[in-house]
Amino acid sequence: MDYKDTLLMPKTAFPMRGNLPNKEPLWQEKWEKENLYQKVQEKKCGSPDLHFA
């Protein structure tokens, strides 16, 4: 029996699998080009540190 036909899965335009091993290097490359880490650090500069007990 093929259970695929018995599941009620929504039809979506995006892929069901995350495909993270292939996508993560592309994200990191984009973040490096945009200097994202530096921008976050600059925005955080001067804000109070959060300490959790």
DSSP file (Angstrom, degrees, kcal/mol; ACC not computed):
  #  RESIDUE AA STRUCTURE BP1 BP2  ACC     N-H-->O    O-->H-N    N-H-->O    O-->H-N    TCO  KAPPA ALPHA  PHI   PSI    X-CA   Y-CA   Z-CA
    1    1 A M              0   0    0      0, 0.0     2,-0.8     0, 0.0     3,-0.1   0.000 360.0 360.0 360.0 136.0    0.0    0.0    0.0
    2    2 A D    >   -     0   0    0      1,-0.1     3,-0.8     2,-0.0     4,-0.2  -0.841 360.0-170.0 -95.2 108.7    1.3    3.5   -0.9
    3    3 A Y  G >> S+     0   0    0     -2,-0.8     3,-1.4     1,-0.2     4,-0.8   0.654  73.2  81.8 -74.8 -15.3    0.6    5.7    2.1
    4    4 A K  G >4 S+     0   0    0      1,-0.3     3,-0.7     2,-0.2    -1,-0.2   0.872  90.3  52.1 -57.3 -37.4    1.5    8.9    0.2
    5    5 A D  G <4 S+     0   0    0     -3,-0.8    -1,-0.3     1,-0.2    -2,-0.2   0.628 105.2  56.6 -75.4 -12.6   -2.0    8.9   -1.3
    6    6 A T  G <4 S+     0   0    0     -3,-1.4     2,-0.3    -4,-0.2    -1,-0.2   0.580  87.9  91.6 -94.9 -10.7   -3.7    8.6    2.1
    7    7 A L    <<  -     0   0    0     -4,-0.8     2,-1.1    -3,-0.7     0, 0.0  -0.642  69.0-141.6 -87.7 141.3   -2.0   11.7    3.6
    8    8 A L        +     0   0    0     -2,-0.3    -3,-0.1     2,-0.0    -1,-0.1  -0.723  36.3 166.7-100.3  82.2   -3.7   15.1    3.5
    9    9 A M        -     0   0    0     -2,-1.1     2,-0.1     1,-0.0    -2,-0.0  -0.788  36.4-114.0 -99.2 139.7   -0.7   17.3    2.9
   10   10 A P        -     0   0    0      0, 0.0     2,-0.7     0, 0.0    -1,-0.0  -0.372  25.4-118.2 -69.9 150.1   -1.1   20.9    1.7
   11   11 A K        +     0   0    0     -2,-0.1     2,-0.3     2,-0.0     0, 0.0  -0.815  44.2 174.1 -88.1 118.3    0.2   21.9   -1.7
   12   12 A T        -     0   0    0     -2,-0.7     4,-0.1     2,-0.2     0, 0.0  -0.862  39.9-135.5-126.2 159.7    2.9   24.6   -1.2
   13   13 A A  S    S+     0   0    0     -2,-0.3    -1,-0.1     2,-0.1    -2,-0.0   0.631  84.2  78.9 -86.7 -15.7    5.3   26.4   -3.5
   14   14 A F  S    S-     0   0    0      1,-0.1    -2,-0.2     2,-0.0     2,-0.1  -0.621  91.9 -97.9 -95.4 154.2    8.3   25.9   -1.3
   15   15 A P        -     0   0    0      0, 0.0    -1,-0.1     0, 0.0    -2,-0.1  -0.384  23.2-136.6 -69.0 147.3   10.3   22.7   -0.9
   16   16 A M  S    S+     0   0    0     -4,-0.1     2,-0.3    -2,-0.1    -2,-0.0   0.804  84.2  71.8 -74.9 -30.0    9.4   20.4    2.0
   17   17 A R  S    S-     0   0    0      1,-0.1     0, 0.0     2,-0.0     0, 0.0  -0.657  76.8-138.4 -90.5 143.5   13.0   19.7    2.9
   18   18 A G        -     0   0    0     -2,-0.3    -1,-0.1     1,-0.1     5,-0.1   0.831  19.1-159.5 -67.9 -32.6   15.1   22.3    4.5
   19   19 A N    >>  +     0   0    0      1,-0.1     4,-1.8     3,-0.1     3,-1.0   0.852  26.4 164.8  54.6  37.1   18.2   21.4    2.4
   20   20 A L  H 3>  +     0   0    0      1,-0.3     4,-2.9     2,-0.2    -1,-0.1   0.855  61.7  60.7 -57.9 -43.1   20.3   23.2    5.1
   21   21 A P  H 34 S+     0   0    0      0, 0.0    -1,-0.3     0, 0.0    -2,-0.1   0.825 114.0  38.3 -58.3 -28.1   23.7   21.8    4.1
   22   22 A N  H <> S+     0   0    0     -3,-1.0     4,-0.5     2,-0.1    -2,-0.2   0.802 120.7  43.7 -89.0 -31.3   23.3   23.4    0.7
   23   23 A K  H  X S+     0   0    0     -4,-1.8     4,-2.1     1,-0.1     3,-0.4   0.843  98.9  68.6 -84.5 -35.3   21.7   26.6    1.8
   24   24 A E  H  X S+     0   0    0     -4,-2.9     4,-2.7     1,-0.2     5,-0.2   0.889  97.2  51.7 -58.5 -43.7   23.8   27.5    4.8
   25   25 A P  H  > S+     0   0    0      0, 0.0     4,-2.1     0, 0.0    -1,-0.2   0.879 110.1  51.0 -60.4 -34.5   27.0   28.3    2.9
   26   26 A L  H  X S+     0   0    0     -4,-0.5     4,-2.1    -3,-0.4    -2,-0.2   0.903 110.5  48.6 -67.2 -40.4   25.0   30.7    0.6
   27   27 A W  H  X S+     0   0    0     -4,-2.1     4,-2.7     2,-0.2     5,-0.2   0.933 111.4  49.5 -63.3 -45.9   23.5   32.4    3.7
   28   28 A Q  H  X S+     0   0    0     -4,-2.7     4,-2.3     1,-0.2    -2,-0.2   0.895 109.7  51.3 -62.1 -40.2   26.9   32.8    5.3
   29   29 A E  H  X S+     0   0    0     -4,-2.1     4,-2.1    -5,-0.2    -1,-0.2   0.916 111.3  47.9 -62.2 -43.0   28.4   34.2    2.0
   30   30 A K  H  X S+     0   0    0     -4,-2.1     4,-2.0     1,-0.2    -2,-0.2   0.917 111.1  50.5 -64.0 -43.5   25.5   36.8    1.8
   31   31 A W  H  <>S+     0   0    0     -4,-2.7     5,-2.3     1,-0.2     4,-0.4   0.883 110.2  50.4 -63.2 -38.2   26.0   37.8    5.5
   32   32 A E  H ><5S+     0   0    0     -4,-2.3     3,-0.9     1,-0.2    -1,-0.2   0.906 109.3  50.6 -66.4 -41.1   29.7   38.3    4.9
   33   33 A K  H 3<5S+     0   0    0     -4,-2.1    -1,-0.2     1,-0.2    -2,-0.2   0.873 114.6  44.2 -63.1 -36.6   29.1   40.5    1.9
   34   34 A E  T 3<5S-     0   0    0     -4,-2.0    -1,-0.2    -5,-0.1    -2,-0.2   0.449 104.8-128.8 -87.0  -1.1   26.6   42.6    3.8
   35   35 A N  T <>5 +     0   0    0     -3,-0.9     4,-2.1    -4,-0.4    -3,-0.2   0.901  47.8 163.9  51.6  43.4   28.9   42.8    6.9
   36   36 A L  H  >< +     0   0    0     -5,-2.3     4,-2.3     1,-0.2     5,-0.2   0.894  66.2  52.5 -61.3 -44.1   25.8   41.7    8.9
   37   37 A Y  H  > S+     0   0    0     -6,-0.3     4,-2.3     1,-0.2    -1,-0.2   0.925 110.5  48.6 -59.9 -44.3   27.8   40.7   12.0
   38   38 A Q  H  > S+     0   0    0      1,-0.2     4,-2.4     2,-0.2    -1,-0.2   0.893 110.2  51.8 -62.8 -40.3   29.5   44.1   12.2
   39   39 A K  H  X S+     0   0    0     -4,-2.1     4,-2.2     2,-0.2    -1,-0.2   0.897 110.0  48.7 -64.0 -40.3   26.1   45.9   11.8
   40   40 A V  H  X S+     0   0    0     -4,-2.3     4,-2.1     2,-0.2    -2,-0.2   0.916 111.5  50.0 -65.0 -42.7   24.6   43.9   14.6
   41   41 A Q  H  X S+     0   0    0     -4,-2.3     4,-1.4     1,-0.2    -2,-0.2   0.902 111.1  48.7 -63.5 -41.1   27.6   44.7   16.8
   42   42 A E  H  < S+     0   0    0     -4,-2.4    -1,-0.2     1,-0.2    -2,-0.2   0.893 111.9  48.9 -65.4 -40.2   27.4   48.4   16.0
   43   43 A K  H  < S+     0   0    0     -4,-2.2    -1,-0.2     1,-0.2    -2,-0.2   0.863 112.4  48.3 -67.9 -35.1   23.6   48.5   16.7
   44   44 A K  H >< S+     0   0    0     -4,-2.1     3,-2.4    -5,-0.2    -1,-0.2   0.734  84.9 112.3 -77.3 -22.9   24.1   46.7   20.1
   45   45 A C  T 3< S+     0   0    0     -4,-1.4    -3,-0.0     1,-0.3    -4,-0.0  -0.274  84.2  16.1 -55.9 127.5   26.9   49.0   21.2
   46   46 A G  T 3  S+     0   0    0      1,-0.4    -1,-0.3     0, 0.0    -2,-0.1   0.255  95.1 121.5  92.6 -12.8   25.8   51.1   24.1
   47   47 A S  S <  S-     0   0    0     -3,-2.4    -1,-0.4     1,-0.1     2,-0.0  -0.561  73.5 -96.1 -81.9 150.6   22.8   49.0   25.0
   48   48 A P        -     0   0    0      0, 0.0     2,-0.2     0, 0.0    -1,-0.1  -0.351  38.8-113.9 -66.6 144.2   22.7   47.5   28.5
   49   49 A D        -     0   0    0     -3,-0.1     2,-0.5     1,-0.0     0, 0.0  -0.539  25.2-131.1 -75.1 142.4   24.0   43.9   28.9
   50   50 A L        -     0   0    0     -2,-0.2     2,-0.5     2,-0.0    -1,-0.0  -0.848  22.8-171.5 -97.1 127.4   21.4   41.4   29.8
   51   51 A H        -     0   0    0     -2,-0.5     2,-0.5     2,-0.0    -2,-0.0  -0.978   6.2-158.2-120.3 126.6   22.3   39.1   32.7
   52   52 A F              0   0    0     -2,-0.5    -2,-0.0     1,-0.1     0, 0.0  -0.880 360.0 360.0-106.6 132.8   20.1   36.2   33.6
   53   53 A A              0   0    0     -2,-0.5    -1,-0.1     0, 0.0    -2,-0.0   0.437 360.0 360.0 -93.9 360.0   20.3   34.7   37.1
